[in-house]
Amino acid sequence: MLSTNKKPPDVFQYLEKAETLVKEKQFDQALLVLNQSLQIKETVSANKWIAQILMINGRVEEALFYLEKASKMMPDDPTLIYNLGGAYVMSAQYEKAQEILNQLDQIDPDFPDFLDIRKRLKDKLANRT
């Protein structure tokens, strides 16, 4: 058996690189790096970053996949729950939005912008035909 000194790739190097790319607004490159990181290891961070980039690009339905995956990995993260609720509102999945926002209310009722998203959901529900 041959021994190699090659270390397996470190997922955190990918996440750091992606964060730098996001700060530089190089979103397409960041998506590539984040997807590479997921090939090494599933992380909440990679899924959250991918979802945020997709949301920035108006790809809400695709973002939901990554937000839902991340929320299963970290169900008590108020920022993640807030973003998931917002994505449900944006994709007109109002019942799911209500459910997830109730969860946020239990975890962190003082979360910034919580009342705003609740109001947006209430307005959407009132305007449904």
N, CA and C atoms as an extended XYZ file, in Angstrom:
387
Properties=species:S:1:pos:R:3:atomname:S:1:resname:S:1:resid:I:1 pbc="F F F"
N         0.850       -1.177        0.000 N   MET     1
C         0.000        0.000        0.000 CA  MET     1
C         0.888        1.230        0.000 C   MET     1
N         0.617        2.124       -0.929 N   LEU     2
C         1.384        3.364       -1.013 CA  LEU     2
C         0.808        4.392       -0.061 C   LEU     2
N         1.683        5.081        0.583 N   SER     3
C         1.224        6.132        1.484 CA  SER     3
C         1.387        7.473        0.793 C   SER     3
N         0.419        8.304        0.972 N   THR     4
C         0.507        9.648        0.398 CA  THR     4
C         0.407       10.659        1.526 C   THR     4
N         1.007       11.784        1.312 N   ASN     5
C         0.935       12.858        2.292 CA  ASN     5
C        -0.167       13.844        1.949 C   ASN     5
N        -0.904       13.551        0.922 N   LYS     6
C        -1.944       14.468        0.496 CA  LYS     6
C        -3.095       14.453        1.489 C   LYS     6
N        -3.393       15.629        2.041 N   LYS     7
C        -4.488       15.762        2.988 CA  LYS     7
C        -5.800       15.942        2.226 C   LYS     7
N        -6.890       15.444        2.800 N   PRO     8
C        -8.179       15.687        2.154 CA  PRO     8
C        -8.492       17.181        2.177 C   PRO     8
N        -9.257       17.635        1.212 N   PRO     9
C        -9.581       19.066        1.169 CA  PRO     9
C       -10.328       19.504        2.435 C   PRO     9
N       -10.051       20.698        2.864 N   ASP    10
C       -10.697       21.265        4.040 CA  ASP    10
C       -11.875       22.120        3.581 C   ASP    10
N       -13.077       21.735        3.992 N   VAL    11
C       -14.292       22.429        3.567 CA  VAL    11
C       -14.265       23.897        3.993 C   VAL    11
N       -13.626       24.195        5.109 N   PHE    12
C       -13.618       25.576        5.606 CA  PHE    12
C       -12.821       26.512        4.697 C   PHE    12
N       -11.836       25.973        4.005 N   GLN    13
C       -11.117       26.796        3.023 CA  GLN    13
C       -12.058       27.219        1.900 C   GLN    13
N       -12.914       26.329        1.497 N   TYR    14
C       -13.901       26.646        0.459 CA  TYR    14
C       -14.882       27.708        0.955 C   TYR    14
N       -15.334       27.547        2.190 N   LEU    15
C       -16.292       28.502        2.748 CA  LEU    15
C       -15.670       29.890        2.894 C   LEU    15
N       -14.420       29.947        3.302 N   GLU    16
C       -13.731       31.240        3.416 CA  GLU    16
C       -13.574       31.885        2.042 C   GLU    16
N       -13.219       31.098        1.057 N   LYS    17
C       -13.074       31.607       -0.310 CA  LYS    17
C       -14.422       32.120       -0.828 C   LYS    17
N       -15.473       31.367       -0.564 N   ALA    18
C       -16.816       31.783       -0.999 CA  ALA    18
C       -17.216       33.088       -0.335 C   ALA    18
N       -16.921       33.234        0.935 N   GLU    19
C       -17.263       34.467        1.648 CA  GLU    19
C       -16.550       35.668        1.028 C   GLU    19
N       -15.293       35.482        0.683 N   THR    20
C       -14.536       36.552        0.020 CA  THR    20
C       -15.173       36.905       -1.315 C   THR    20
N       -15.548       35.904       -2.078 N   LEU    21
C       -16.173       36.131       -3.384 CA  LEU    21
C       -17.516       36.842       -3.241 C   LEU    21
N       -18.285       36.493       -2.231 N   VAL    22
C       -19.574       37.155       -1.996 CA  VAL    22
C       -19.332       38.628       -1.668 C   VAL    22
N       -18.362       38.899       -0.811 N   LYS    23
C       -18.056       40.286       -0.458 CA  LYS    23
C       -17.642       41.093       -1.683 C   LYS    23
N       -17.005       40.428       -2.633 N   GLU    24
C       -16.595       41.075       -3.885 CA  GLU    24
C       -17.711       41.043       -4.935 C   GLU    24
N       -18.894       40.542       -4.540 N   LYS    25
C       -20.064       40.427       -5.412 CA  LYS    25
C       -19.818       39.547       -6.636 C   LYS    25
N       -18.939       38.568       -6.490 N   GLN    26
C       -18.668       37.590       -7.540 CA  GLN    26
C       -19.511       36.343       -7.240 C   GLN    26
N       -20.821       36.519       -7.403 N   PHE    27
C       -21.762       35.500       -6.965 CA  PHE    27
C       -21.668       34.190       -7.742 C   PHE    27
N       -21.455       34.264       -9.049 N   ASP    28
C       -21.357       33.031       -9.832 CA  ASP    28
C       -20.160       32.191       -9.386 C   ASP    28
N       -19.045       32.855       -9.147 N   GLN    29
C       -17.844       32.152       -8.680 CA  GLN    29
C       -18.082       31.581       -7.288 C   GLN    29
N       -18.742       32.354       -6.439 N   ALA    30
C       -19.033       31.882       -5.083 CA  ALA    30
C       -19.910       30.633       -5.120 C   ALA    30
N       -20.894       30.616       -6.010 N   LEU    31
C       -21.756       29.431       -6.137 CA  LEU    31
C       -20.950       28.195       -6.519 C   LEU    31
N       -20.008       28.364       -7.438 N   LEU    32
C       -19.157       27.234       -7.834 CA  LEU    32
C       -18.375       26.698       -6.644 C   LEU    32
N       -17.768       27.601       -5.897 N   VAL    33
C       -16.957       27.202       -4.745 CA  VAL    33
C       -17.831       26.543       -3.676 C   VAL    33
N       -19.007       27.102       -3.434 N   LEU    34
C       -19.903       26.536       -2.432 CA  LEU    34
C       -20.383       25.143       -2.836 C   LEU    34
N       -20.690       24.965       -4.107 N   ASN    35
C       -21.095       23.636       -4.572 CA  ASN    35
C       -19.951       22.636       -4.457 C   ASN    35
N       -18.718       23.095       -4.684 N   GLN    36
C       -17.557       22.229       -4.484 CA  GLN    36
C       -17.442       21.842       -3.011 C   GLN    36
N       -17.713       22.794       -2.123 N   SER    37
C       -17.625       22.491       -0.692 CA  SER    37
C       -18.646       21.429       -0.297 C   SER    37
N       -19.823       21.473       -0.914 N   LEU    38
C       -20.855       20.481       -0.604 CA  LEU    38
C       -20.456       19.080       -1.068 C   LEU    38
N       -19.570       19.012       -2.045 N   GLN    39
C       -19.075       17.709       -2.488 CA  GLN    39
C       -18.169       17.079       -1.428 C   GLN    39
N       -17.556       17.933       -0.628 N   ILE    40
C       -16.671       17.463        0.440 CA  ILE    40
C       -17.478       17.133        1.686 C   ILE    40
N       -18.355       18.084        2.065 N   LYS    41
C       -19.143       17.914        3.293 CA  LYS    41
C       -20.344       18.845        3.258 C   LYS    41
N       -21.492       18.316        3.652 N   GLU    42
C       -22.700       19.134        3.793 CA  GLU    42
C       -22.521       20.038        5.005 C   GLU    42
N       -22.710       21.333        4.798 N   THR    43
C       -22.640       22.266        5.922 CA  THR    43
C       -23.813       23.223        5.860 C   THR    43
N       -24.217       23.690        7.025 N   VAL    44
C       -25.262       24.693        7.108 CA  VAL    44
C       -24.807       25.951        6.384 C   VAL    44
N       -23.558       26.338        6.611 N   SER    45
C       -23.032       27.577        6.016 CA  SER    45
C       -23.119       27.572        4.497 C   SER    45
N       -22.693       26.500        3.875 N   ALA    46
C       -22.731       26.437        2.408 CA  ALA    46
C       -24.163       26.525        1.901 C   ALA    46
N       -25.069       25.801        2.539 N   ASN    47
C       -26.467       25.831        2.114 CA  ASN    47
C       -27.074       27.225        2.297 C   ASN    47
N       -26.741       27.883        3.414 N   LYS    48
C       -27.258       29.238        3.649 CA  LYS    48
C       -26.703       30.222        2.624 C   LYS    48
N       -25.414       30.155        2.344 N   TRP    49
C       -24.800       31.065        1.368 CA  TRP    49
C       -25.396       30.853       -0.023 C   TRP    49
N       -25.536       29.599       -0.422 N   ILE    50
C       -26.117       29.310       -1.739 CA  ILE    50
C       -27.529       29.891       -1.812 C   ILE    50
N       -28.312       29.678       -0.772 N   ALA    51
C       -29.679       30.209       -0.747 CA  ALA    51
C       -29.681       31.729       -0.851 C   ALA    51
N       -28.797       32.390       -0.119 N   GLN    52
C       -28.746       33.857       -0.170 CA  GLN    52
C       -28.393       34.346       -1.573 C   GLN    52
N       -27.432       33.707       -2.196 N   ILE    53
C       -27.038       34.113       -3.550 CA  ILE    53
C       -28.194       33.899       -4.522 C   ILE    53
N       -28.865       32.763       -4.407 N   LEU    54
C       -30.003       32.494       -5.287 CA  LEU    54
C       -31.122       33.509       -5.056 C   LEU    54
N       -31.352       33.885       -3.802 N   MET    55
C       -32.368       34.901       -3.497 CA  MET    55
C       -31.984       36.241       -4.118 C   MET    55
N       -30.724       36.621       -4.006 N   ILE    56
C       -30.240       37.876       -4.607 CA  ILE    56
C       -30.526       37.867       -6.105 C   ILE    56
N       -30.371       36.700       -6.722 N   ASN    57
C       -30.584       36.570       -8.164 CA  ASN    57
C       -32.041       36.300       -8.527 C   ASN    57
N       -32.941       36.391       -7.536 N   GLY    58
C       -34.361       36.216       -7.810 CA  GLY    58
C       -34.782       34.780       -8.045 C   GLY    58
N       -33.962       33.835       -7.646 N   ARG    59
C       -34.246       32.416       -7.863 CA  ARG    59
C       -34.774       31.797       -6.565 C   ARG    59
N       -35.943       32.276       -6.155 N   VAL    60
C       -36.511       31.933       -4.848 CA  VAL    60
C       -36.800       30.447       -4.726 C   VAL    60
N       -37.407       29.858       -5.740 N   GLU    61
C       -37.763       28.435       -5.665 CA  GLU    61
C       -36.520       27.571       -5.460 C   GLU    61
N       -35.448       27.885       -6.164 N   GLU    62
C       -34.205       27.136       -5.984 CA  GLU    62
C       -33.617       27.383       -4.598 C   GLU    62
N       -33.718       28.606       -4.126 N   ALA    63
C       -33.182       28.956       -2.808 CA  ALA    63
C       -33.890       28.167       -1.711 C   ALA    63
N       -35.178       27.938       -1.882 N   LEU    64
C       -35.943       27.201       -0.875 CA  LEU    64
C       -35.349       25.822       -0.602 C   LEU    64
N       -34.891       25.162       -1.633 N   PHE    65
C       -34.284       23.833       -1.465 CA  PHE    65
C       -33.130       23.904       -0.461 C   PHE    65
N       -32.267       24.896       -0.627 N   TYR    66
C       -31.088       25.026        0.239 CA  TYR    66
C       -31.463       25.538        1.630 C   TYR    66
N       -32.434       26.431        1.712 N   LEU    67
C       -32.888       26.909        3.013 CA  LEU    67
C       -33.527       25.772        3.819 C   LEU    67
N       -34.325       24.969        3.149 N   GLU    68
C       -34.969       23.850        3.837 CA  GLU    68
C       -33.936       22.836        4.310 C   GLU    68
N       -32.942       22.585        3.465 N   LYS    69
C       -31.872       21.654        3.848 CA  LYS    69
C       -31.124       22.179        5.074 C   LYS    69
N       -30.776       23.459        5.037 N   ALA    70
C       -30.047       24.068        6.151 CA  ALA    70
C       -30.891       24.072        7.422 C   ALA    70
N       -32.189       24.335        7.284 N   SER    71
C       -33.039       24.394        8.478 CA  SER    71
C       -33.197       23.016        9.130 C   SER    71
N       -33.102       21.959        8.348 N   LYS    72
C       -33.127       20.613        8.926 CA  LYS    72
C       -31.851       20.346        9.724 C   LYS    72
N       -30.759       20.942        9.271 N   MET    73
C       -29.484       20.749        9.947 CA  MET    73
C       -29.370       21.618       11.203 C   MET    73
N       -30.033       22.780       11.186 N   MET    74
C       -29.956       23.718       12.305 CA  MET    74
C       -31.331       24.361       12.503 C   MET    74
N       -32.267       23.616       13.110 N   PRO    75
C       -33.650       24.084       13.186 CA  PRO    75
C       -33.903       25.261       14.131 C   PRO    75
N       -32.951       25.609       14.962 N   ASP    76
C       -33.169       26.697       15.916 CA  ASP    76
C       -32.411       27.971       15.574 C   ASP    76
N       -31.955       28.113       14.344 N   ASP    77
C       -31.227       29.310       13.907 CA  ASP    77
C       -32.252       30.367       13.489 C   ASP    77
N       -32.417       31.449       14.292 N   PRO    78
C       -33.457       32.431       13.971 CA  PRO    78
C       -33.269       33.124       12.627 C   PRO    78
N       -32.036       33.412       12.243 N   THR    79
C       -31.797       34.054       10.942 CA  THR    79
C       -32.215       33.136        9.809 C   THR    79
N       -31.884       31.890        9.922 N   LEU    80
C       -32.251       30.905        8.916 CA  LEU    80
C       -33.766       30.753        8.836 C   LEU    80
N       -34.424       30.685        9.980 N   ILE    81
C       -35.877       30.558       10.008 CA  ILE    81
C       -36.533       31.796        9.392 C   ILE    81
N       -36.013       32.965        9.723 N   TYR    82
C       -36.527       34.215        9.157 CA  TYR    82
C       -36.400       34.204        7.635 C   TYR    82
N       -35.225       33.829        7.137 N   ASN    83
C       -35.007       33.797        5.685 CA  ASN    83
C       -35.912       32.770        5.005 C   ASN    83
N       -36.099       31.637        5.643 N   LEU    84
C       -36.986       30.616        5.092 CA  LEU    84
C       -38.422       31.130        5.050 C   LEU    84
N       -38.853       31.790        6.120 N   GLY    85
C       -40.197       32.377        6.134 CA  GLY    85
C       -40.377       33.406        5.037 C   GLY    85
N       -39.370       34.245        4.860 N   GLY    86
C       -39.420       35.252        3.795 CA  GLY    86
C       -39.482       34.626        2.413 C   GLY    86
N       -38.730       33.554        2.217 N   ALA    87
C       -38.751       32.861        0.918 CA  ALA    87
C       -40.112       32.229        0.664 C   ALA    87
N       -40.723       31.690        1.713 N   TYR    88
C       -42.071       31.130        1.552 CA  TYR    88
C       -43.071       32.228        1.183 C   TYR    88
N       -42.949       33.382        1.807 N   VAL    89
C       -43.839       34.497        1.459 CA  VAL    89
C       -43.625       34.882       -0.002 C   VAL    89
N       -42.366       35.023       -0.404 N   MET    90
C       -42.055       35.435       -1.781 CA  MET    90
C       -42.542       34.424       -2.814 C   MET    90
N       -42.594       33.152       -2.436 N   SER    91
C       -43.032       32.125       -3.380 CA  SER    91
C       -44.515       31.773       -3.208 C   SER    91
N       -45.233       32.616       -2.462 N   ALA    92
C       -46.676       32.470       -2.244 CA  ALA    92
C       -47.052       31.166       -1.553 C   ALA    92
N       -46.160       30.640       -0.735 N   GLN    93
C       -46.449       29.461        0.076 CA  GLN    93
C       -46.793       29.946        1.484 C   GLN    93
N       -47.966       30.566        1.579 N   TYR    94
C       -48.332       31.307        2.779 CA  TYR    94
C       -48.548       30.430        4.007 C   TYR    94
N       -49.094       29.243        3.817 N   GLU    95
C       -49.298       28.372        4.970 CA  GLU    95
C       -47.959       27.943        5.562 C   GLU    95
N       -47.016       27.601        4.695 N   LYS    96
C       -45.676       27.242        5.171 CA  LYS    96
C       -45.009       28.444        5.832 C   LYS    96
N       -45.218       29.625        5.268 N   ALA    97
C       -44.649       30.841        5.859 CA  ALA    97
C       -45.213       31.045        7.256 C   ALA    97
N       -46.526       30.878        7.403 N   GLN    98
C       -47.163       31.043        8.712 CA  GLN    98
C       -46.577       30.059        9.717 C   GLN    98
N       -46.415       28.825        9.291 N   GLU    99
C       -45.884       27.785       10.163 CA  GLU    99
C       -44.457       28.109       10.616 C   GLU    99
N       -43.621       28.510        9.688 N   ILE   100
C       -42.223       28.778       10.020 CA  ILE   100
C       -42.096       30.049       10.851 C   ILE   100
N       -42.948       31.035       10.599 N   LEU   101
C       -42.900       32.260       11.397 CA  LEU   101
C       -43.414       32.026       12.812 C   LEU   101
N       -44.339       31.092       12.977 N   ASN   102
C       -44.750       30.697       14.325 CA  ASN   102
C       -43.576       30.076       15.070 C   ASN   102
N       -42.779       29.312       14.345 N   GLN   103
C       -41.578       28.720       14.928 CA  GLN   103
C       -40.602       29.817       15.359 C   GLN   103
N       -40.424       30.827       14.507 N   LEU   104
C       -39.541       31.944       14.850 CA  LEU   104
C       -40.062       32.689       16.072 C   LEU   104
N       -41.375       32.843       16.158 N   ASP   105
C       -41.982       33.518       17.297 CA  ASP   105
C       -41.659       32.779       18.597 C   ASP   105
N       -41.594       31.476       18.544 N   GLN   106
C       -41.253       30.679       19.722 CA  GLN   106
C       -39.769       30.785       20.078 C   GLN   106
N       -38.920       30.834       19.065 N   ILE   107
C       -37.470       30.846       19.293 CA  ILE   107
C       -36.950       32.232       19.644 C   ILE   107
N       -37.399       33.232       18.880 N   ASP   108
C       -36.874       34.590       19.078 CA  ASP   108
C       -37.915       35.620       18.647 C   ASP   108
N       -38.909       35.909       19.525 N   PRO   109
C       -39.980       36.840       19.144 CA  PRO   109
C       -39.485       38.272       18.920 C   PRO   109
N       -38.304       38.595       19.403 N   ASP   110
C       -37.746       39.936       19.223 CA  ASP   110
C       -36.773       40.018       18.050 C   ASP   110
N       -36.777       39.009       17.191 N   PHE   111
C       -35.862       38.996       16.059 CA  PHE   111
C       -36.102       40.237       15.190 C   PHE   111
N       -35.014       40.915       14.772 N   PRO   112
C       -35.178       42.117       13.932 CA  PRO   112
C       -36.016       41.822       12.681 C   PRO   112
N       -36.890       42.709       12.366 N   ASP   113
C       -37.757       42.624       11.185 CA  ASP   113
C       -38.833       41.542       11.277 C   ASP   113
N       -38.962       40.898       12.430 N   PHE   114
C       -39.979       39.862       12.587 CA  PHE   114
C       -41.378       40.432       12.368 C   PHE   114
N       -41.654       41.584       12.967 N   LEU   115
C       -42.976       42.193       12.810 CA  LEU   115
C       -43.235       42.594       11.366 C   LEU   115
N       -42.189       43.025       10.675 N   ASP   116
C       -42.324       43.410        9.273 CA  ASP   116
C       -42.726       42.222        8.403 C   ASP   116
N       -42.066       41.101        8.595 N   ILE   117
C       -42.403       39.943        7.758 CA  ILE   117
C       -43.784       39.397        8.126 C   ILE   117
N       -44.142       39.475        9.395 N   ARG   118
C       -45.494       39.078        9.805 CA  ARG   118
C       -46.542       39.944        9.097 C   ARG   118
N       -46.274       41.249        9.034 N   LYS   119
C       -47.192       42.175        8.371 CA  LYS   119
C       -47.282       41.862        6.874 C   LYS   119
N       -46.136       41.598        6.240 N   ARG   120
C       -46.148       41.255        4.810 CA  ARG   120
C       -46.980       40.003        4.568 C   ARG   120
N       -46.821       39.015        5.435 N   LEU   121
C       -47.599       37.791        5.290 CA  LEU   121
C       -49.082       38.077        5.482 C   LEU   121
N       -49.412       38.851        6.494 N   LYS   122
C       -50.820       39.205        6.758 CA  LYS   122
C       -51.411       39.936        5.555 C   LYS   122
N       -50.660       40.875        4.973 N   ASP   123
C       -51.132       41.609        3.792 CA  ASP   123
C       -51.353       40.672        2.609 C   ASP   123
N       -50.421       39.729        2.409 N   LYS   124
C       -50.549       38.775        1.299 CA  LYS   124
C       -51.793       37.920        1.491 C   LYS   124
N       -52.003       37.451        2.717 N   LEU   125
C       -53.177       36.632        3.003 CA  LEU   125
C       -54.470       37.408        2.809 C   LEU   125
N       -54.473       38.679        3.192 N   ALA   126
C       -55.668       39.516        3.036 CA  ALA   126
C       -55.976       39.797        1.575 C   ALA   126
N       -54.957       39.830        0.725 N   ASN   127
C       -55.143       40.154       -0.697 CA  ASN   127
C       -55.365       38.932       -1.578 C   ASN   127
N       -55.376       37.747       -0.985 N   ARG   128
C       -55.621       36.549       -1.783 CA  ARG   128
C       -57.059       36.518       -2.237 C   ARG   128
N       -57.242       36.016       -3.410 N   THR   129
C       -58.624       35.908       -3.911 CA  THR   129
C       -59.088       34.478       -3.938 C   THR   129
